Amino acid sequence: MSWAGRPAPTTQQTKRLTNYMTTYILRPARESESTVIKDLIHLTGINPMGLDWKRFIVAVNAQDQVIGIGQLKPHGADAEILELASIAVFPEYQGQGVARAIIEQLLKDGPRPLYLMCESSLGLLYEKFGFRAISYDEMPRYFQRMSKLAGLVMTLARREERLLVMKLQ
């Protein structure tokens, strides 16, 4: 298994994390968890495109049940552009640092530059990890197209949120 062509962590490299409510570990996703990954993506309303279980890491609880997910998603003909994507945690585990641990794990070995798309209200969260919002002209083509599409959708839905594209050097 690998994340965008990089070796997946070994069992010895998985991270055990404990907080006041939940003990969990981070590890590469298994094929048998692909349905849970898709279900969580749909539950949270995240873009359901490009969900290859081989690119995901998962946070699992003591019963080995998936409680959170994240991936580095490749874009472009040669997958030269990588996106931090599909960060999601089941509602009953939110607010316990699961998403933060997933993000930190993906960033630890992830190549640079790394991009992400999020609602503008989440920009401050990702700034804590070193991401910065970029202008339309700085965006790779894929993100320019997504930005235009999201702008139209947000306008039609009369939402005050906008799509933010961010970059980590």
Rosetta blueprint (number, residue, H / E / L):
1 M L
2 S E
3 W E
4 A L
5 G L
6 R E
7 P E
8 A L
9 P L
10 T L
11 T H
12 Q H
13 Q H
14 T L
15 K E
16 R E
17 L E
18 T E
19 N L
20 Y L
21 M L
22 T L
23 T E
24 Y E
25 I E
26 L E
27 R E
28 P E
29 A L
30 R L
31 E H
32 S H
33 E H
34 S H
35 T H
36 V H
37 I H
38 K H
39 D H
40 L H
41 I H
42 H H
43 L H
44 T H
45 G L
46 I L
47 N L
48 P L
49 M L
50 G L
51 L L
52 D L
53 W H
54 K H
55 R H
56 F E
57 I E
58 V E
59 A E
60 V E
61 N E
62 A L
63 Q L
64 D L
65 Q L
66 V E
67 I E
68 G E
69 I E
70 G E
71 Q E
72 L E
73 K E
74 P E
75 H E
76 G L
77 A L
78 D L
79 A L
80 E L
81 I E
82 L E
83 E E
84 L E
85 A E
86 S E
87 I E
88 A E
89 V E
90 F L
91 P H
92 E H
93 Y H
94 Q L
95 G L
96 Q L
97 G L
98 V H
99 A H
100 R H
101 A H
102 I H
103 I H
104 E H
105 Q H
106 L H
107 L H
108 K H
109 D H
110 G L
111 P L
112 R L
113 P L
114 L E
115 Y E
116 L E
117 M E
118 C E
119 E E
120 S H
121 S H
122 L H
123 G H
124 L H
125 L H
126 Y H
127 E H
128 K L
129 F L
130 G L
131 F L
132 R E
133 A E
134 I L
135 S L
136 Y H
137 D H
138 E H
139 M L
140 P L
141 R H
142 Y H
143 F H
144 Q H
145 R H
146 M H
147 S H
148 K H
149 L H
150 A H
151 G H
152 L H
153 V H
154 M H
155 T H
156 L H
157 A L
158 R L
159 R L
160 E L
161 E L
162 R L
163 L E
164 L E
165 V E
166 M E
167 K E
168 L E
169 Q L
